[in-house]
């Protein structure tokens, strides 16, 4: 989703959701959310850079990451997937 903004700096908003049916224990859900947020933090400049390159200074990109797998993955795997998703998103902006 893309929203119009008033100030002139591109911005992103992120939602990370891990359903209880995937992981019953909150510790595991929190681990997955932490992994996704950390991977996003490392690669968010990809999306912000694409917004600046196309001069969409008045836009906000709102995205949601919903974890649907019932297995835990390593942080390197999660970071690779999030990086790929953000790269694909920045190409479509």
C-alpha positions in Angstrom: 0.0 0.0 0.0 1.3 3.5 -0.8 -0.1 6.6 1.0 0.4 10.3 0.3 2.4 12.3 2.8 2.8 16.0 3.6 6.5 16.3 4.5 9.2 15.7 1.9 11.1 12.7 3.1 10.1 9.2 1.9 9.2 6.8 4.7 8.3 3.2 5.3 6.1 1.4 7.8 6.3 -2.3 8.6 4.0 -4.8 10.3 5.4 -8.2 11.3 2.8 -10.9 12.2 3.5 -14.4 13.4 0.2 -16.3 14.0 -0.3 -18.4 17.2 -1.3 -21.4 15.1 2.3 -21.5 13.6 4.1 -21.3 17.0 2.3 -21.9 20.2 5.1 -20.5 22.4 5.5 -16.7 22.5 9.3 -17.1 22.7 9.4 -18.6 19.2 7.0 -16.0 17.8 9.1 -13.2 19.3 12.2 -14.8 17.8 10.8 -14.8 14.3 9.5 -11.3 14.7 12.9 -10.1 15.9 14.6 -11.9 12.9 12.3 -10.3 10.4 12.6 -6.8 12.0 16.4 -7.1 12.1 16.6 -8.2 8.5 14.3 -5.3 7.4 16.4 -2.8 9.4 19.5 -3.9 7.5 17.9 -3.7 4.0 15.3 -0.9 4.3 17.5 1.6 2.5 16.8 -0.4 -0.7 13.1 0.7 -0.6 13.9 4.3 0.6 16.5 4.7 -2.1 14.0 3.6 -4.7 11.5 6.1 -3.5 14.1 8.9 -3.6 15.4 7.8 -7.0 11.9 8.1 -8.5 11.2 11.4 -6.6 8.3 10.0 -4.6 9.1 12.2 -1.6 5.5 12.5 -0.6 4.9 8.7 -0.4 4.9 6.2 2.4 5.3 2.5 1.7 3.3 0.4 4.2 4.2 -3.3 4.1 3.3 -6.4 6.2 5.4 -9.5 6.7 3.2 -12.4 7.7 5.0 -15.6 8.7 3.1 -18.7 7.4 5.8 -21.4 7.9 5.6 -23.6 11.0 9.4 -24.0 11.2 12.1 -21.8 12.6 14.8 -20.7 10.2 18.3 -19.2 10.7 18.8 -15.5 10.7 20.8 -15.7 7.5 17.9 -17.5 5.7 15.4 -14.9 6.9 17.7 -12.0 6.0 18.2 -13.4 2.5 14.4 -13.8 1.9 13.6 -10.3 3.3 16.4 -8.8 1.2 15.0 -10.5 -1.9 11.5 -9.2 -1.2 12.6 -5.7 -0.6 14.7 -5.7 -3.8 11.6 -6.9 -5.8 9.5 -4.3 -4.1 12.0 -1.5 -4.9 12.0 -2.6 -8.6 8.3 -2.2 -8.8 8.2 1.3 -7.3 
